[in-house]
Amino acid sequence: MDFIVFITEQWILVSVLLVLGITYLWLERIKGGKGVSTHEMTRLLNADEAVLVDVRDNKEFSAGHIVDAINIPHGSIAERAVELDKHQGKVIILTDKMGQHAGHVGKILSKRGMDVRRMNGGMSEWAAQNLPLVSAKTEKSKGKKKSKKQG
């Protein structure tokens, strides 16, 4: 009951606190990279202006990923971020399962001077839109077909 009385009497202080809290959360989210839609991401990738980095673990990545995505699990991004240096000048688009790790990885890559974006909705959104996925099995079978044709 005292809490409600405090809020009603100090509504200006409570309002300022809420605004500061929301601003802080918004700024932290921006540091991880702006969001990008699946449509915009596809356009950037097709124009060779971006590189897609999938930060899910290897097992999830192998089960299904977007064509030409680079897999660097979020837990090893600090050690493997140098692998992305050759893509300097391109937009780095991050994706994960539902957006829970892309922000953290985005902050690390932004500190390295990279232009980072996060795919809105992650792989869950991609799958929900019935967009194509490649699995490790599909890639292996394509590799066998290519080697037979070459031979």
GUSESE-151376 format. One line per 3 residues: number of its first residue (from 1); for each residue x, y, z of N, C-alpha, C, CB. Coordinates in nm, 2 decimals, decimal comma. Atoms other than C-alpha are relative to their C-alpha. Glycine has a CB too. Layout:
BEGIN
NUM	X/Y/Z/X/Y/Z/X/Y/Z/X/Y/Z  ...
! end
This chain:
BEGIN
1	0,08/-0,12/0,00/0,00/0,00/0,00/0,09/0,13/0,00/-0,09/0,00/0,12  -0,09/-0,11/-0,01/0,29/0,24/0,08/0,06/0,03/-0,14/0,11/-0,02/0,10  -0,05/-0,01/0,13/0,42/0,17/-0,27/-0,09/0,08/-0,09/0,03/-0,14/-0,06
4	0,10/-0,07/0,08/0,10/0,29/-0,44/-0,01/0,15/0,04/-0,14/-0,07/0,02  0,00/-0,14/-0,05/0,10/0,60/-0,22/0,12/0,08/-0,06/-0,01/0,01/0,15  -0,12/-0,06/0,05/0,46/0,67/-0,32/-0,01/0,04/-0,15/0,12/-0,09/0,02
7	0,02/-0,02/0,14/0,38/0,63/-0,69/-0,09/0,12/-0,03/-0,05/-0,12/-0,07  0,10/-0,11/0,03/0,08/0,87/-0,68/0,06/0,13/0,05/-0,13/-0,03/0,08  -0,05/-0,13/-0,04/0,27/1,13/-0,48/0,13/0,04/-0,07/0,04/-0,01/0,15
10	-0,13/-0,02/0,07/0,60/1,10/-0,67/-0,01/-0,04/-0,15/0,11/-0,07/0,06  0,03/0,04/0,14/0,45/1,05/-1,02/0,10/0,05/-0,10/-0,14/0,03/-0,04  -0,10/-0,06/0,09/0,71/1,28/-1,18/0,12/-0,08/0,00/0,02/0,15/0,03
13	-0,12/0,08/-0,02/1,00/1,09/-1,04/-0,02/-0,14/-0,07/0,04/-0,02/0,15  0,03/0,14/0,06/0,84/0,75/-1,14/0,00/0,01/-0,15/-0,13/-0,05/0,05  0,00/-0,01/0,14/0,78/0,88/-1,49/0,14/0,02/-0,06/-0,09/0,13/-0,04
16	-0,14/-0,02/0,04/1,14/1,00/-1,53/0,07/-0,13/0,00/0,07/0,11/0,08  -0,06/0,13/-0,01/1,26/0,66/-1,41/-0,04/-0,09/-0,11/-0,03/-0,06/0,14  0,05/0,09/0,11/1,04/0,48/-1,66/0,06/0,04/-0,14/-0,15/0,01/-0,01
19	-0,05/-0,06/0,13/1,16/0,71/-1,95/0,15/-0,04/-0,01/-0,02/0,15/-0,01  -0,15/0,04/0,00/1,53/0,65/-1,85/0,02/-0,15/-0,02/0,06/0,05/0,13  -0,01/0,14/0,02/1,48/0,28/-1,83/-0,03/-0,04/-0,14/-0,10/-0,07/0,10
22	0,03/0,03/0,14/1,31/0,26/-2,17/0,11/0,05/-0,09/-0,14/0,06/-0,04  -0,11/-0,05/0,08/1,58/0,48/-2,32/0,12/-0,09/0,01/0,03/0,14/0,04  -0,11/0,09/-0,01/1,85/0,26/-2,18/-0,01/-0,13/-0,07/0,03/-0,03/0,15
25	0,02/0,13/0,07/1,70/-0,06/-2,31/0,00/0,02/-0,15/-0,14/-0,05/0,04  0,00/-0,03/0,15/1,65/0,10/-2,66/0,14/0,02/-0,05/-0,09/0,13/-0,02  -0,14/-0,02/0,04/2,01/0,22/-2,67/0,08/-0,13/0,00/0,07/0,10/0,09
28	-0,07/0,13/0,00/2,14/-0,12/-2,57/-0,04/-0,09/-0,12/-0,03/-0,08/0,13  0,05/0,08/0,11/1,93/-0,28/-2,84/0,07/0,05/-0,13/-0,15/0,00/-0,01  -0,06/-0,06/0,11/2,07/-0,04/-3,10/0,14/-0,04/-0,02/-0,02/0,15/0,00
31	-0,15/0,04/0,01/2,43/-0,12/-3,01/0,02/-0,13/-0,06/0,05/0,00/0,15  -0,01/0,14/0,06/2,37/-0,48/-3,12/-0,03/0,00/-0,15/-0,09/-0,09/0,07  0,03/-0,01/0,14/2,27/-0,36/-3,47/-0,14/0,03/-0,02/0,05/-0,13/-0,07
34	0,14/-0,03/0,03/1,96/-0,23/-3,63/-0,06/-0,13/-0,06/-0,01/0,11/-0,11  0,07/0,11/0,06/1,70/-0,48/-3,73/-0,02/0,01/-0,15/-0,14/-0,02/0,07  0,02/0,01/0,14/1,66/-0,59/-4,09/-0,11/-0,11/-0,03/0,13/-0,02/-0,08
37	0,10/0,09/0,04/1,36/-0,76/-4,25/0,06/-0,11/-0,09/-0,12/0,06/-0,07  -0,05/0,11/0,09/1,40/-1,09/-4,44/0,00/0,05/-0,15/-0,10/-0,13/0,01  0,00/-0,06/0,13/1,31/-0,90/-4,76/0,13/0,08/-0,02/-0,12/0,08/-0,03
40	-0,11/-0,09/0,01/1,58/-0,64/-4,70/0,13/-0,08/0,00/0,00/0,11/0,11  -0,12/0,09/-0,01/1,83/-0,91/-4,60/0,03/-0,07/-0,13/-0,01/-0,10/0,11  -0,01/0,07/0,13/1,77/-1,10/-4,92/0,05/0,09/-0,11/-0,13/-0,06/-0,04
43	-0,05/-0,10/0,10/1,82/-0,79/-5,13/0,15/0,03/0,02/-0,08/0,13/0,02  -0,14/-0,03/-0,02/2,15/-0,70/-4,96/0,09/-0,12/-0,03/0,02/0,03/0,15  -0,08/0,12/0,03/2,28/-1,06/-4,99/0,01/-0,02/-0,16/-0,06/-0,13/0,06
46	0,00/0,01/0,14/2,18/-1,08/-5,36/0,08/0,10/-0,07/-0,14/0,00/-0,06  -0,08/-0,11/0,06/2,35/-0,75/-5,43/0,15/-0,01/0,04/-0,06/0,14/0,04  -0,14/0,02/-0,05/2,67/-0,88/-5,26/0,04/0,11/0,09/0,10/-0,03/-0,12
49	-0,03/-0,12/-0,09/2,65/-0,59/-5,01/0,01/-0,05/0,14/-0,10/0,11/-0,02  0,01/0,05/-0,13/2,62/-0,82/-4,71/0,05/-0,14/0,01/-0,14/0,02/0,06  -0,03/0,14/-0,03/2,73/-1,14/-4,54/-0,09/-0,04/0,11/0,16/-0,01/0,03
52	0,09/0,05/-0,11/2,50/-1,35/-4,33/0,08/-0,09/0,09/-0,12/-0,08/-0,06  -0,07/0,08/-0,11/2,64/-1,49/-4,00/-0,11/-0,06/0,09/0,10/0,08/0,08  0,09/0,08/-0,08/2,44/-1,76/-3,83/0,07/-0,03/0,13/-0,06/-0,13/-0,07
55	-0,07/0,02/-0,12/2,53/-1,76/-3,46/-0,06/-0,11/0,09/-0,01/0,13/0,08  0,06/0,12/-0,07/2,33/-2,08/-3,36/0,11/-0,10/0,01/-0,12/-0,06/-0,08  -0,11/0,10/-0,01/2,53/-2,38/-3,25/0,00/-0,09/-0,13/-0,03/-0,09/0,12
58	-0,02/0,08/0,12/2,66/-2,63/-3,51/-0,12/-0,10/-0,03/0,13/-0,08/0,01  0,11/0,09/0,02/2,38/-2,88/-3,46/-0,12/0,06/-0,06/-0,04/-0,07/0,13  0,12/-0,07/0,05/2,10/-2,63/-3,52/0,03/0,05/-0,14/-0,03/0,12/0,09
61	-0,04/-0,05/0,13/2,29/-2,48/-3,82/-0,01/-0,12/-0,10/0,14/0,06/0,01  0,00/0,12/0,09/2,34/-2,83/-3,98/-0,15/-0,05/-0,03/0,07/-0,11/0,06  0,14/0,04/0,02/1,96/-2,90/-3,94/-0,06/0,08/-0,10/-0,07/0,00/0,13
64	0,06/-0,08/0,10/1,88/-2,61/-4,16/0,04/0,15/0,01/-0,15/0,00/0,01  -0,05/-0,14/0,00/2,03/-2,27/-4,25/-0,03/0,06/-0,14/0,15/0,00/0,03  0,02/-0,08/0,13/2,01/-2,00/-4,52/0,12/-0,02/-0,08/-0,02/0,15/0,03
67	-0,11/0,03/0,10/2,22/-2,06/-4,83/0,11/0,11/0,02/-0,05/0,01/-0,14  -0,12/-0,08/-0,01/2,58/-1,92/-4,80/0,02/0,06/0,14/0,00/0,10/-0,11  -0,02/-0,06/-0,13/2,54/-1,84/-4,43/0,13/-0,05/0,06/-0,12/-0,03/0,09
70	-0,12/0,04/-0,08/2,86/-1,85/-4,22/-0,04/-0,03/0,14/0,11/0,11/-0,01  0,04/0,04/-0,13/2,82/-2,04/-3,90/0,12/0,03/0,10/-0,03/-0,15/0,01  -0,09/-0,03/-0,11/3,00/-1,89/-3,60/-0,08/0,00/0,13/0,08/0,14/-0,02
73	0,09/0,00/-0,12/2,83/-2,00/-3,28/0,03/0,12/0,10/0,02/-0,13/0,08  -0,01/-0,12/-0,08/2,76/-1,71/-3,04/0,11/-0,02/0,11/-0,13/0,04/0,06  -0,10/0,02/-0,11/2,98/-1,87/-2,77/0,14/0,01/-0,04/-0,02/-0,14/0,06
76	-0,14/-0,01/0,05/3,29/-1,86/-2,99/0,03/0,12/-0,08/0,04/-0,13/-0,07  -0,01/-0,12/0,09/3,24/-1,52/-3,16/0,13/0,08/0,04/-0,12/0,09/0,01  -0,12/-0,07/-0,04/3,52/-1,36/-2,95/0,13/-0,05/-0,06/0,01/0,00/0,15
79	-0,12/0,06/0,06/3,78/-1,60/-3,08/0,00/-0,01/-0,15/0,02/-0,14/0,06  0,01/0,02/0,14/3,65/-1,64/-3,43/-0,04/0,13/-0,08/-0,10/-0,11/-0,03  0,04/-0,12/0,07/3,55/-1,28/-3,51/0,10/0,04/-0,11/-0,01/0,12/0,10
82	-0,10/-0,03/0,10/3,87/-1,24/-3,71/-0,03/-0,06/-0,14/0,14/-0,05/0,04  0,04/0,06/0,12/3,72/-1,47/-3,97/-0,08/0,09/-0,09/-0,08/-0,13/0,03  0,09/-0,10/0,07/3,49/-1,18/-4,06/0,07/0,12/-0,05/-0,12/0,04/0,08
85	-0,08/-0,12/0,04/3,77/-0,93/-4,12/0,01/0,01/-0,15/0,14/0,00/0,06  -0,01/-0,01/0,15/3,79/-1,02/-4,49/-0,13/0,05/-0,06/0,02/-0,14/-0,05  0,12/-0,06/0,05/3,43/-0,90/-4,52/-0,02/0,15/0,04/-0,12/-0,08/0,05
88	0,01/-0,14/-0,04/3,51/-0,55/-4,39/-0,05/0,08/-0,12/0,14/0,05/0,04  0,06/-0,08/0,11/3,31/-0,30/-4,59/-0,14/-0,05/-0,04/0,09/0,01/-0,12  0,13/0,05/0,03/3,01/-0,52/-4,62/-0,08/0,00/0,13/0,01/-0,15/-0,06
91	0,09/0,01/-0,12/2,71/-0,53/-4,39/0,00/-0,14/0,05/-0,15/0,04/-0,03  0,00/0,13/-0,07/2,73/-0,82/-4,14/-0,14/-0,01/0,06/0,11/-0,01/0,11  0,13/0,03/-0,05/2,38/-0,96/-4,09/0,00/-0,12/0,09/-0,11/-0,02/-0,12
94	-0,01/0,11/-0,10/2,34/-1,17/-3,78/-0,14/-0,07/0,01/0,04/0,05/0,14  0,13/0,07/-0,03/2,07/-1,44/-3,73/0,03/-0,11/0,10/-0,05/-0,06/-0,13  0,00/0,11/-0,09/2,00/-1,69/-3,46/-0,14/-0,06/0,01/0,04/0,05/0,15
97	0,13/0,07/0,00/1,70/-1,89/-3,35/-0,12/0,10/0,00/-0,01/-0,09/0,12  0,11/-0,10/-0,02/1,47/-1,60/-3,23/0,05/0,14/0,03/-0,10/-0,05/0,10  -0,05/-0,13/-0,03/1,70/-1,30/-3,17/0,06/0,01/0,13/-0,11/0,10/-0,02
100	-0,05/-0,01/-0,13/1,82/-1,39/-2,83/0,15/0,02/0,02/-0,04/-0,12/0,08  -0,15/-0,01/-0,01/2,20/-1,39/-2,90/0,05/0,10/-0,10/0,06/-0,14/-0,03  -0,05/-0,08/0,11/2,23/-1,17/-3,21/0,04/0,14/0,06/-0,10/0,02/-0,11
103	-0,04/-0,13/-0,06/2,24/-0,84/-3,00/0,13/0,00/0,07/-0,11/0,04/0,10  -0,13/0,01/-0,07/2,53/-0,96/-2,79/0,11/-0,01/-0,10/0,00/-0,12/0,10  -0,11/0,01/0,10/2,73/-1,07/-3,09/0,01/0,13/-0,08/-0,04/-0,12/-0,10
106	-0,01/-0,13/0,07/2,64/-0,75/-3,27/0,08/0,10/0,07/-0,14/0,05/-0,02  -0,08/-0,10/-0,08/2,79/-0,54/-2,99/0,15/-0,03/-0,02/-0,03/-0,01/0,15  -0,14/0,04/0,02/3,12/-0,74/-3,02/0,05/0,04/-0,13/0,02/-0,16/0,03
109	-0,05/-0,03/0,13/3,14/-0,70/-3,39/0,00/0,15/-0,03/-0,09/-0,07/-0,10  0,00/-0,15/0,02/3,04/-0,33/-3,38/0,13/0,06/0,06/-0,12/0,06/0,07  -0,13/-0,05/-0,07/3,34/-0,27/-3,14/0,12/-0,02/-0,09/0,02/-0,07/0,13
112	-0,10/0,03/0,10/3,55/-0,42/-3,42/-0,01/0,09/-0,12/0,00/-0,15/-0,04  0,01/-0,09/0,11/3,43/-0,15/-3,66/-0,09/-0,05/-0,11/0,13/0,04/-0,05  0,08/0,06/0,10/3,18/-0,36/-3,85/-0,14/0,06/0,00/-0,01/-0,15/0,01
115	0,14/-0,04/0,02/2,84/-0,25/-3,99/-0,09/-0,12/0,03/-0,02/0,07/-0,14  0,08/0,12/-0,04/2,61/-0,49/-3,81/-0,15/0,02/0,00/0,04/-0,05/0,14  0,15/0,00/0,00/2,24/-0,56/-3,86/-0,04/-0,14/0,06/-0,06/0,02/-0,14
118	0,06/0,13/-0,05/2,02/-0,83/-3,69/-0,13/-0,03/-0,08/-0,04/0,02/0,15  0,12/0,04/0,08/1,76/-1,03/-3,89/-0,12/0,00/0,10/0,03/-0,13/-0,07  0,12/-0,01/-0,08/1,42/-0,95/-3,74/-0,06/-0,14/0,01/-0,10/0,10/-0,06
121	0,06/0,13/-0,02/1,27/-1,27/-3,59/0,08/-0,12/-0,01/-0,11/-0,01/-0,09  -0,09/0,11/0,01/1,57/-1,48/-3,65/-0,05/-0,11/-0,10/0,02/-0,06/0,13  0,04/0,11/0,08/1,54/-1,82/-3,81/-0,14/-0,05/0,01/0,10/-0,12/0,02
124	0,14/0,03/-0,02/1,20/-1,87/-3,66/-0,09/0,07/-0,10/-0,04/0,03/0,14  0,07/-0,08/0,09/1,07/-1,59/-3,87/0,02/-0,05/-0,15/0,04/0,15/0,01  -0,04/0,05/0,13/1,25/-1,72/-4,18/-0,08/-0,13/-0,03/0,15/-0,03/-0,01
127	0,08/0,13/0,02/1,09/-2,07/-4,14/-0,15/0,03/0,00/0,04/-0,09/0,12  0,14/-0,03/0,00/0,75/-1,92/-4,06/-0,05/0,06/-0,13/-0,03/0,10/0,11  0,03/-0,05/0,13/0,76/-1,75/-4,40/0,02/-0,10/-0,11/0,08/0,13/-0,03
130	-0,03/0,10/0,09/0,84/-2,08/-4,56/0,11/0,03/-0,11/-0,13/-0,04/-0,08  -0,11/-0,03/0,09/1,16/-1,95/-4,71/0,10/-0,11/0,00/0,07/0,14/0,05  -0,08/0,12/0,02/1,42/-2,20/-4,83/0,11/-0,01/0,10/0,06/0,00/-0,14
133	-0,10/0,03/-0,10/1,66/-2,37/-4,59/0,09/-0,11/-0,07/-0,05/-0,05/0,13  -0,09/0,10/0,04/1,97/-2,58/-4,67/0,04/-0,08/0,12/0,12/0,06/-0,08  -0,05/0,08/-0,11/2,07/-2,87/-4,45/0,13/-0,06/-0,04/-0,11/-0,11/0,04
136	-0,13/0,06/0,03/2,40/-3,05/-4,42/-0,02/-0,12/-0,09/0,06/-0,05/0,13  0,03/0,11/0,09/2,24/-3,35/-4,59/-0,01/0,05/-0,15/-0,13/-0,07/0,04  0,02/-0,05/0,13/2,14/-3,14/-4,89/0,13/0,04/-0,06/-0,10/0,12/0,00
139	-0,13/-0,04/0,05/2,49/-2,99/-4,92/0,08/-0,12/-0,04/0,07/0,09/0,10  -0,08/0,12/0,03/2,65/-3,33/-4,91/-0,05/-0,07/-0,13/-0,01/-0,10/0,11  0,05/0,06/0,12/2,42/-3,47/-5,18/0,03/0,09/-0,13/-0,15/-0,02/0,01
142	-0,04/-0,09/0,11/2,49/-3,16/-5,40/0,15/-0,02/-0,04/-0,03/0,14/0,03  -0,14/0,02/0,02/2,86/-3,22/-5,36/0,03/-0,13/-0,07/0,08/0,00/0,14  -0,01/0,13/0,07/2,83/-3,58/-5,47/-0,04/0,01/-0,14/-0,08/-0,11/0,07
145	0,04/-0,02/0,14/2,64/-3,48/-5,78/0,10/0,08/-0,08/-0,14/0,07/0,00  -0,10/-0,08/0,07/2,90/-3,22/-5,87/0,12/-0,08/-0,04/0,04/0,12/0,08  -0,12/0,08/0,02/3,19/-3,47/-5,83/-0,03/-0,10/-0,11/0,04/-0,06/0,13
148	0,03/0,09/0,10/3,01/-3,72/-6,05/0,00/0,07/-0,14/-0,14/-0,07/0,02  0,01/-0,07/0,12/2,95/-3,46/-6,32/0,14/0,04/-0,05/-0,08/0,13/0,01  -0,14/-0,04/0,04/3,32/-3,35/-6,31/0,08/-0,12/-0,04/0,06/0,07/0,12
151	-0,08/0,11/0,02/3,45/-3,70/-6,33/-0,03/-0,07/-0,13/-0,02/-0,10/0,10
! end
